[in-house]
Amino acid sequence: MVFVLLLVVPVLEIATIIAVGKVIGGWQTLALLLLESALGAWLVRREGARAWSALTSALNTGRMPSRELADAALVLVGGTLLLAPGFLTDVVGFFFILPVTRPIARTLLETVVARRLLGGVFGGRRGGPGGRGRGPGGPGGPGGPDIIEGEVL
């Protein structure tokens, strides 16, 4: 998946820059990219400082800093995306950094992490460890073998 993204994203970025350049002109496109970079650098600096302050505050009070760690990670990834020249990565980067949209990104991040952790621990099978769920198609479900509880001596 990462390999495909490393191939597809630059091609899409170049196509987008060319399309924008055809509509507004080459120099204006370059100016817009530079303006986005300057705005992004300022925003990353401001939001990074806020995220760091919130993280240290949570740690000093003895609270679990899950929200603060997620915000710091989103600011870091968003800042990295803003470093890459192009409009598409800038849109995603701003989505991760802006205080208005970061809660949405945080919720998406929490969902992805929860699915990855649960899928990794349980092997993606139904019913937890060993895959002994009783859902459709699983053991004890329609088409599956009957499970007889008991003890082997």
N, C-alpha and C positions, 0 to 999 in steps of 0.2 A: 504494500500500500504506500509506504513512504517513497519507494523507488518510483512509482507511478506519479505521485505528487511532485517529486523533484523533476520529472520530465514535463508534466502537463502544465504546472503553474507558470514557469517562465514563458512558455509558448502563449498561454492565455494573457499574461502580462504584456508581452510584446504586441500581441494583436489588439489589446485594449488601448495601449499607448498610441499605436498607429491610428486606430479608429478615432480616438479623441483628438489627435493631431490633425486629422483630416477635417474634423468639424470646427475646431477653434484655432487651428494653426500650430505650427511647430514651436515657435518661441513661447506662445501662451501655454502650451502643454508643458514645456520645460519649466516655465515660471510656476505653474500650478503644482508640479511635482516638487519643486524646491520649497514652495509655501507649505505644502503638506508635510514635508520633512521637518521644517522649522517648527511648525505647530505641533507635530508629533514629538519632537525632542523636548519642547517645553512641557507638554502634557505628561510625558513619561517621567520627567524630572519631578513634577508636582505630585502626580499620583503615586510615584515610587516612594517619595518622602512620606506621604500620608500612609501608605501601606506599611512602611517600615515602622512608623510611629505607632500605628495600631497594633502591629505585631509585638513590639517591645512592651507596649502597655499591657497587652493580654498576658504576656509571659511574666511580667512583674507582678501582676495581680493573681497569678496562679491559675488562670483560666486556660482551658484547652483552646488554642488559637486556630481552629480549623477554618473559620471564615477568613481570618487574616492571612493564613497561609495560601488559601485559594486566591485571594485578591492579589497577593504578592506574585504568585505564579502567573496569574492572568496579565498583570502589568509587565512582567518579564517577557512573556511570550508576545504580548502586544507590541512591546518596544522592539523586539527582534523583528517582528513582521514589518514594523514601520521603517526599519533600516533597509529593507529590501526595496529597490526602486520599483514603483508600479502602483496602479490604482487599486487593484483587487486586494493585494496584501495590506495596503493602507486601510481599506474599508474594514477588513477583519481585525487589523491591529487597533483601529479606533474603537471598534465594537468591544474589544477586550479591555480597553483602557478607560473609556469614558465612564464616569460615575453613574450616569443614567442607564447605560446598557450593561455594565459589569454584573449587576445582580442576575440578569438573564444568562449571561455567559457563565457565571458561577453555578447556577442551577444546572446548566447543560454539562459543565465540568463534573459536578457531583454525580450526575446520572451516569456519565461515561465511566467514571472511576468506580462507582458502585457495581456497575455491570461487569467491568473488567475484573474486579476483585472477586465477585461472586462466581463469575465464569471460570476464573483461574483456580479458585479453591475447590470448586465442585466439578470441575472438568466440563462444565456446560451441560451436565446431565440433569434430568428431572429428579427432584426429590432429595437432593443433597448428596453426601458422600456415598459412593458405591452405586448411585443411580437407581435406588430402590423405590422410586416413586410409584404411586398407584394411579397415575393419570392415564389418559387414553393411550394405548399402544405400549405402555410400560407393563411391568410385571403386575399381575392382578387386575389389569384393565382389559378391555375388549381385545381379544386376540392374543393376550399374554397368558403365561402359565399361572395356575392358581398357586397362591402362597399359603402354606400350611404352617402355622406357628407351632413350635415344639422344641424339644431338647433332644440332642443326640447323646447317647451313652456309649 
